[in-house]
Amino acid sequence: MNDTVDKLVIFLAKRDGIDKLVKTFQYVSKLVHWHAEAAHPNAAHRAKQWEVASGLSRKAFRSGRFLTGFNALRRNPGSTPTFRFLGVLANAGEMVYFFFDHFLWLARIGVLDAKLARKMSFISAFGESFGYIFFIIIDYIMIKMGVEQERKLVADSSEKSMEEVKAGVRKIREDRVMRLMAVAANMADLIIAVADIEPNPFCNHAVTLGISGLVSAWSGWYRNWPS
């Protein structure tokens, strides 16, 4: 399948695909608002409305997403005790994030008391950051294991055909790239979550948030784009 339009249709048919597209809108509009705020207040206001609408849309798209983490724990928590332990912590954090994100969305659109929004945002962001830390650790371990496996494969190349070695190395490297993309996305989202948990001048700056959001979105594009 080499047709770009076919791939785009498949990408946007996925929940993660449409989420990454709208996330791109959200953080591009944040940067536009920051850039235009002083000189072009009308354009900045429109960009802000686009940002807010995109953020609320993404929360709606994520309805029921907490079940993904639950199902991961139910079906395949990990291949070893270490990965099972890390998997439980990572998915538990993500489940808290997505579950309380429902209430944050309802508070933001006026269904629930708007005063709940701050509390729901804190709980959701705390669960998000907690989960991302352990997802990053899992990917780091897997990348390290992949490097060791690649070295061993090359060292033992005399016992296998060159085609087998090349295929094995290619597979390991492709997995490594995907995991590096996941680490980049999780690190970027961790910065955004910290901005909610513990506001500070660096994490809460529009440029920091905008760049972090786009790094996360575009890493997701790469990982979810059909091959």
N, C-alpha and C positions, 0 to 999 in steps of 0.2 A: 504494500500500500504506500505509494509515493506521492499521491495527490495531496497537496497541502490543505485544500478545502475539506476533503474527506477526513483528514486528521483533525482539523479544527472542529468539525461537526461532532466527531467522537469525543474530543476533549471537552467540549461545552455540554455534552450530554451527561457528563459525570458531575456529581455534586461538588467534588473538589475542583473540577475544571472551572465551573461557573463561579465558584468562590474565589479562585485566584484572579479571574478577570475582574470581578467587582472589587476585590482587594486592591488591584492595580488602580482602578478608578478612585478608590477611597484615599490612597496615599499620594497619588499624583495631584488630586484636588487639594489635599492638605498642603503640599508644597506650593501649589499655585496660590492658595489663600495667603500663605506666609509671604510669598514674593510680591503679591499685588496689594497687600493690606494697606500700605502707606500711600502709594501713588494712585491706585485704582480701587477705591473702596467698594464700588458697585460690583466690579468683577470679582473682588475678594469675597463679597457676600454670596454671590452665586456659587463660587467654588466651595465655600463653607457649607452651603445647602446640599451640594453634590456629595461632599464628604460625609455629612450626617446621614443622608439618605442611603448612601452606599453601606455605611456601617450598620444601619438598622436592617437593610436588606440581607446582609451577610448573616446577621443573627437569626433572621427568619429561615434562611436556607439551612442553618445548622440545627433546626428542630429535630430532636431525637438522636442527635449525633453522639450523645453520651453512651448509647447502646453499642457503638463500635468498640469502645474500650472494654465494656462488659463482655462482649462476645469474644474479643481477643483473649481475655483472661479465661473464659469458659472453654474455648477451643484449643488455644495454643499459647499457654502462658510463658513457655520457654523450654529450650532443649536441655538445659542443665539447671541444677539448683541455684546457681548464681544468676543466670538469666531469668529464671522464674521469679526470684526475689526482686530483681531490678524491674522486670516486666510488671509485677504487681504494683510497685510503687509508681512507675511511670504511667500506667493506664489508670490507676486510682486517681492520680492528680488530674489527668486529662478528663476523666469522668466528672470530677467535681467542677472543673472549668466549664464543660459543656452543659452540665445540668443547671448550674446557677446562672449561666448565661441566658437561659430561658426567662428567668425572673427579671434579670437586668433588662432584657428586651421589652418585656411587658411593662416594666416601670417606666422605661424611656418613651413608650408610645402612649402612656396614660391609662393602661388597663389596671395596673396596680399603682399604689401610692408612689409618687415621684421621689419621696424621701427614702424609699428602699433602694433606689438606684445606686447610691454610693456604697452601701453595705454589700449589695449583691456584686458590684463591680470589684470590690476588694476580695471577697471570697473566691469569685471566679478567677481573678488574676493570680491569687495565691495558689490555687489548685493548678492553674496553667503553668506557672513558673516552677512549681514543685515537680510536675510531670516532665517538663522540658529538661530539667537537670538530669533526670535519670534516663531519658531518651538519648541525651547527648553522651552519657556514660556508656550506654549500650552500643551506640554507633562507634564510639572511640575504641571499645574493646574489639568490636567486629572488624574495624579497619586494621587494627594491630594484628589480629589473627590472620587477616587476609594478606598482609605484607609478609608475615612468616610463612604462610602457605605458598605464596608466590615464590619466595626464595627457595623453599624446599622443592618445589616443582621444577625450578630451573636447575637446581643442583642435581636432581635425579633425572635430568633430561636424557641421559644416555640410555636409560632403561625404557624410554617411551619414544614414539615417533615424534618428529618435529611438529606435525600437524596437531597431535594431541596436546603437546606442550603449549603451542600458540593458542589453541582454543581454550585451554585451562587458564592461561595468563589473561587472555582477553576477558573471560568471564569474571575473574577476580577484579580486574581493573574497572570493569563496568559497574560492578557492585560497589567498589570503593568510591567512584564518582557519585553514585546515587546517595551513598551514605554521607559524603562530604556536603552534598547539596542539602541533605536533611539536617546536618549539624549547622550549616549556615542559616537555614530557615529557623531552626529552634533557638539559636543564639540571638537572631534578630527579634523573634517573638518574645524571648526572655527579656530583652531590653524594654519592649513595649509593655510587658506585664509589670516590670519593676517600676515603670513610670506611674502605674496605677496604685501599686502597693506602697511605694515610698517615693512620692514626687520629689524630683531634684532638677536643678537647672540643666544638666546634661541630657538625662533620659527624656525629660519633658519638652525639650526644645523641638520646634516643628521640623527642623532639618533632620535631627536624630530620628524622630519618629517616622518621618517621611521616607528616609533612606532605609531604615530598618524594615518598614512595611513593604517596600518595593523589593528588597533583598529576599524577604520571606515569600512574597508573591511570585517572583520570577524563579526562585528555586523550586517552588511548587509547580510552575509551568513546565520546567525542565523535567521534573520527576514524573509528571502525569501525562506529558505529551506522548501520543501513540508512536511506537517505533516502526 
